[in-house]
Amino acid sequence: MIKWKKIISLLLLFSYSIITNAQDKNNGTDNVMRSSGRIYVVVAVILVILIGLILYIVRLDRKISKLEKQQ
């Protein structure tokens, strides 16, 4: 139990350092993506993937519910 607590706390500390480094404003990739219009393509692809996953889960839930009612 103590070993798991140490591992979890270590992972939380690592994730905190990653989050703080991700907020660095000196990286210019976001400006390059915005200026060339690629950021909108990336956002559109992410939205299509998320909508597809949500629709798949809803459809799967309906099928499972239908099978449960039949039994």
OpenMM code with the backbone's topology and positions (N, CA, C; nanometers):
from openmm import Vec3, app, unit

residues = "MET ILE LYS TRP LYS LYS ILE ILE SER LEU LEU LEU LEU PHE SER TYR SER ILE ILE THR ASN ALA GLN ASP LYS ASN ASN GLY THR ASP ASN VAL MET ARG SER SER GLY ARG ILE TYR VAL VAL VAL ALA VAL ILE LEU VAL ILE LEU ILE GLY LEU ILE LEU TYR ILE VAL ARG LEU ASP ARG LYS ILE SER LYS LEU GLU LYS GLN GLN".split()
positions = [
    Vec3(0.0824, -0.1198, 0.0000),
    Vec3(0.0000, 0.0000, 0.0000),
    Vec3(0.0865, 0.1258, 0.0000),
    Vec3(0.1920, 0.1225, 0.0795),
    Vec3(0.2801, 0.2383, 0.0866),
    Vec3(0.3525, 0.2566, -0.0457),
    Vec3(0.3866, 0.1453, -0.1112),
    Vec3(0.4557, 0.1526, -0.2394),
    Vec3(0.3684, 0.2230, -0.3431),
    Vec3(0.2373, 0.1925, -0.3451),
    Vec3(0.1463, 0.2554, -0.4404),
    Vec3(0.1342, 0.4047, -0.4127),
    Vec3(0.1329, 0.4421, -0.2857),
    Vec3(0.1240, 0.5836, -0.2513),
    Vec3(0.2467, 0.6592, -0.3001),
    Vec3(0.3626, 0.5971, -0.2880),
    Vec3(0.4850, 0.6610, -0.3353),
    Vec3(0.4831, 0.6754, -0.4869),
    Vec3(0.4374, 0.5728, -0.5550),
    Vec3(0.4323, 0.5772, -0.7013),
    Vec3(0.3338, 0.6833, -0.7479),
    Vec3(0.2177, 0.6896, -0.6859),
    Vec3(0.1164, 0.7879, -0.7245),
    Vec3(0.1652, 0.9289, -0.6973),
    Vec3(0.2279, 0.9503, -0.5810),
    Vec3(0.2769, 1.0850, -0.5515),
    Vec3(0.3894, 1.1247, -0.6465),
    Vec3(0.4733, 1.0298, -0.6856),
    Vec3(0.5798, 1.0585, -0.7809),
    Vec3(0.5224, 1.0948, -0.9177),
    Vec3(0.4206, 1.0220, -0.9615),
    Vec3(0.3558, 1.0533, -1.0888),
    Vec3(0.2885, 1.1897, -1.0858),
    Vec3(0.2266, 1.2243, -0.9739),
    Vec3(0.1641, 1.3556, -0.9613),
    Vec3(0.2671, 1.4676, -0.9678),
    Vec3(0.3817, 1.4466, -0.9048),
    Vec3(0.4867, 1.5478, -0.9114),
    Vec3(0.5393, 1.5635, -1.0533),
    Vec3(0.5580, 1.4521, -1.1241),
    Vec3(0.6033, 1.4595, -1.2625),
    Vec3(0.5005, 1.5291, -1.3505),
    Vec3(0.3733, 1.4972, -1.3296),
    Vec3(0.2702, 1.5602, -1.4120),
    Vec3(0.2625, 1.7099, -1.3844),
    Vec3(0.2871, 1.7505, -1.2614),
    Vec3(0.2864, 1.8929, -1.2293),
    Vec3(0.3987, 1.9650, -1.3032),
    Vec3(0.5160, 1.9046, -1.3092),
    Vec3(0.6263, 1.9692, -1.3796),
    Vec3(0.6006, 1.9748, -1.5295),
    Vec3(0.5356, 1.8735, -1.5842),
    Vec3(0.5028, 1.8739, -1.7272),
    Vec3(0.4011, 1.9827, -1.7575),
    Vec3(0.3015, 1.9983, -1.6711),
    Vec3(0.1985, 2.0998, -1.6924),
    Vec3(0.2593, 2.2396, -1.6871),
    Vec3(0.3485, 2.2637, -1.5916),
    Vec3(0.4075, 2.3969, -1.5814),
    Vec3(0.4981, 2.4262, -1.7004),
    Vec3(0.5664, 2.3260, -1.7532),
    Vec3(0.6501, 2.3472, -1.8709),
    Vec3(0.5663, 2.3646, -1.9960),
    Vec3(0.4488, 2.3066, -2.0004),
    Vec3(0.3626, 2.3182, -2.1175),
    Vec3(0.3065, 2.4590, -2.1319),
    Vec3(0.3105, 2.5372, -2.0257),
    Vec3(0.2565, 2.6719, -2.0296),
    Vec3(0.3620, 2.7757, -2.0665),
    Vec3(0.4747, 2.7307, -2.1165),
    Vec3(0.5821, 2.8207, -2.1556),
    Vec3(0.5393, 2.9023, -2.2772),
    Vec3(0.5528, 3.0324, -2.2699),
    Vec3(0.5076, 3.1211, -2.3772),
    Vec3(0.6141, 3.1412, -2.4850),
    Vec3(0.7347, 3.0927, -2.4651),
    Vec3(0.8425, 3.1171, -2.5606),
    Vec3(0.8364, 3.0274, -2.6827),
    Vec3(0.7544, 2.9259, -2.6790),
    Vec3(0.7439, 2.8339, -2.7912),
    Vec3(0.6602, 2.8988, -2.9012),
    Vec3(0.7115, 2.9036, -3.0239),
    Vec3(0.6434, 2.9742, -3.1305),
    Vec3(0.5581, 2.8886, -3.2198),
    Vec3(0.5396, 2.7609, -3.1859),
    Vec3(0.4628, 2.6736, -3.2746),
    Vec3(0.3159, 2.7129, -3.2808),
    Vec3(0.2618, 2.7659, -3.1726),
    Vec3(0.1211, 2.8058, -3.1768),
    Vec3(0.1002, 2.9240, -3.2706),
    Vec3(0.1948, 3.0165, -3.2752),
    Vec3(0.1830, 3.1300, -3.3669),
    Vec3(0.1961, 3.0853, -3.5117),
    Vec3(0.2836, 2.9896, -3.5378),
    Vec3(0.3008, 2.9386, -3.6734),
    Vec3(0.1739, 2.8683, -3.7192),
    Vec3(0.1142, 2.7890, -3.6300),
    Vec3(-0.0079, 2.7165, -3.6643),
    Vec3(-0.1232, 2.8139, -3.6905),
    Vec3(-0.1324, 2.9199, -3.6121),
    Vec3(-0.2407, 3.0177, -3.6320),
    Vec3(-0.2200, 3.0982, -3.7586),
    Vec3(-0.0981, 3.1380, -3.7845),
    Vec3(-0.0740, 3.2247, -3.8997),
    Vec3(-0.0970, 3.1515, -4.0313),
    Vec3(-0.0698, 3.0223, -4.0343),
    Vec3(-0.0890, 2.9486, -4.1592),
    Vec3(-0.2284, 2.8873, -4.1695),
    Vec3(-0.3079, 2.8963, -4.0636),
    Vec3(-0.4439, 2.8445, -4.0668),
    Vec3(-0.4525, 2.6957, -4.0372),
    Vec3(-0.3441, 2.6346, -4.0006),
    Vec3(-0.3443, 2.4906, -3.9723),
    Vec3(-0.4134, 2.4565, -3.8411),
    Vec3(-0.4182, 2.5507, -3.7494),
    Vec3(-0.4789, 2.5239, -3.6198),
    Vec3(-0.6262, 2.4884, -3.6357),
    Vec3(-0.6917, 2.5480, -3.7339),
    Vec3(-0.8335, 2.5191, -3.7552),
    Vec3(-0.8532, 2.3781, -3.8097),
    Vec3(-0.7582, 2.3319, -3.8885),
    Vec3(-0.7640, 2.1945, -3.9387),
    Vec3(-0.7468, 2.0968, -3.8241),
    Vec3(-0.6535, 2.1267, -3.7354),
    Vec3(-0.6293, 2.0396, -3.6199),
    Vec3(-0.7522, 2.0343, -3.5308),
    Vec3(-0.8117, 2.1488, -3.5036),
    Vec3(-0.9314, 2.1535, -3.4192),
    Vec3(-1.0459, 2.0781, -3.4858),
    Vec3(-1.0603, 2.0933, -3.6163),
    Vec3(-1.1678, 2.0237, -3.6879),
    Vec3(-1.1491, 1.8725, -3.6820),
    Vec3(-1.0266, 1.8259, -3.6984),
    Vec3(-1.0002, 1.6816, -3.6925),
    Vec3(-1.0291, 1.6276, -3.5529),
    Vec3(-0.9877, 1.7001, -3.4514),
    Vec3(-1.0132, 1.6561, -3.3135),
    Vec3(-1.1635, 1.6511, -3.2863),
    Vec3(-1.2373, 1.7513, -3.3327),
    Vec3(-1.3830, 1.7520, -3.3127),
    Vec3(-1.4506, 1.6362, -3.3849),
    Vec3(-1.4061, 1.6065, -3.5069),
    Vec3(-1.4649, 1.4951, -3.5814),
    Vec3(-1.4391, 1.3634, -3.5080),
    Vec3(-1.3193, 1.3463, -3.4568),
    Vec3(-1.2870, 1.2232, -3.3832),
    Vec3(-1.3716, 1.2121, -3.2574),
    Vec3(-1.3833, 1.3208, -3.1813),
    Vec3(-1.4629, 1.3172, -3.0580),
    Vec3(-1.6107, 1.2924, -3.0861),
    Vec3(-1.6648, 1.3565, -3.1879),
    Vec3(-1.8051, 1.3343, -3.2232),
    Vec3(-1.8267, 1.1903, -3.2668),
    Vec3(-1.7328, 1.1363, -3.3434),
    Vec3(-1.7425, 0.9965, -3.3849),
    Vec3(-1.7405, 0.9014, -3.2670),
    Vec3(-1.6532, 0.9272, -3.1706),
    Vec3(-1.6471, 0.8421, -3.0511),
    Vec3(-1.7759, 0.8504, -2.9699),
    Vec3(-1.8283, 0.9707, -2.9556),
    Vec3(-1.9526, 0.9870, -2.8789),
    Vec3(-2.0680, 0.9149, -2.9473),
    Vec3(-2.0784, 0.9300, -3.0784),
    Vec3(-2.1852, 0.8605, -3.1513),
    Vec3(-2.1703, 0.7093, -3.1418),
    Vec3(-2.0474, 0.6596, -3.1488),
    Vec3(-2.0235, 0.5163, -3.1365),
    Vec3(-2.0658, 0.4654, -2.9985),
    Vec3(-2.0339, 0.5398, -2.8940),
    Vec3(-2.0697, 0.4973, -2.7584),
    Vec3(-2.2208, 0.4985, -2.7394),
    Vec3(-2.2868, 0.6005, -2.7903),
    Vec3(-2.4338, 0.6079, -2.7779),
    Vec3(-2.4986, 0.4917, -2.8525),
    Vec3(-2.4506, 0.4647, -2.9727),
    Vec3(-2.5062, 0.3551, -3.0522),
    Vec3(-2.4829, 0.2199, -2.9850),
    Vec3(-2.3649, 0.2026, -2.9307),
    Vec3(-2.3324, 0.0782, -2.8609),
    Vec3(-2.4185, 0.0612, -2.7363),
    Vec3(-2.4435, 0.1706, -2.6651),
    Vec3(-2.5276, 0.1648, -2.5462),
    Vec3(-2.6702, 0.1256, -2.5822),
    Vec3(-2.7201, 0.1785, -2.6923),
    Vec3(-2.8560, 0.1421, -2.7355),
    Vec3(-2.8639, -0.0052, -2.7726),
    Vec3(-2.7624, -0.0564, -2.8405),
    Vec3(-2.7626, -0.1980, -2.8774),
    Vec3(-2.7578, -0.2870, -2.7534),
    Vec3(-2.6765, -0.2490, -2.6570),
    Vec3(-2.6662, -0.3283, -2.5341),
    Vec3(-2.7974, -0.3244, -2.4572),
    Vec3(-2.8587, -0.2069, -2.4500),
    Vec3(-2.9881, -0.1965, -2.3817),
    Vec3(-3.0938, -0.2820, -2.4497),
    Vec3(-3.0925, -0.2839, -2.5814),
    Vec3(-3.1889, -0.3646, -2.6570),
    Vec3(-3.1678, -0.5127, -2.6304),
    Vec3(-3.0427, -0.5565, -2.6249),
    Vec3(-3.0126, -0.6970, -2.5960),
    Vec3(-3.0519, -0.7340, -2.4533),
    Vec3(-3.0334, -0.6420, -2.3589),
    Vec3(-3.0713, -0.6685, -2.2208),
    Vec3(-3.2227, -0.6825, -2.2063),
    Vec3(-3.2982, -0.6046, -2.2832),
    Vec3(-3.4433, -0.6134, -2.2767),
    Vec3(-3.4946, -0.7446, -2.3358),
    Vec3(-3.4241, -0.7965, -2.4354),
    Vec3(-3.4655, -0.9213, -2.4984),
    Vec3(-3.4462, -1.0400, -2.4037),
    Vec3(-3.3501, -1.0329, -2.3170),
    Vec3(-3.3264, -1.1455, -2.2265),
    Vec3(-3.4095, -1.1332, -2.1080),
] * unit.nanometer
topology = app.Topology()
chain = topology.addChain("A")
for resn in residues:
    res = topology.addResidue(resn, chain)
    for name in ("N", "CA", "C"):
        topology.addAtom(name, app.Element.getBySymbol(name[0]), res)
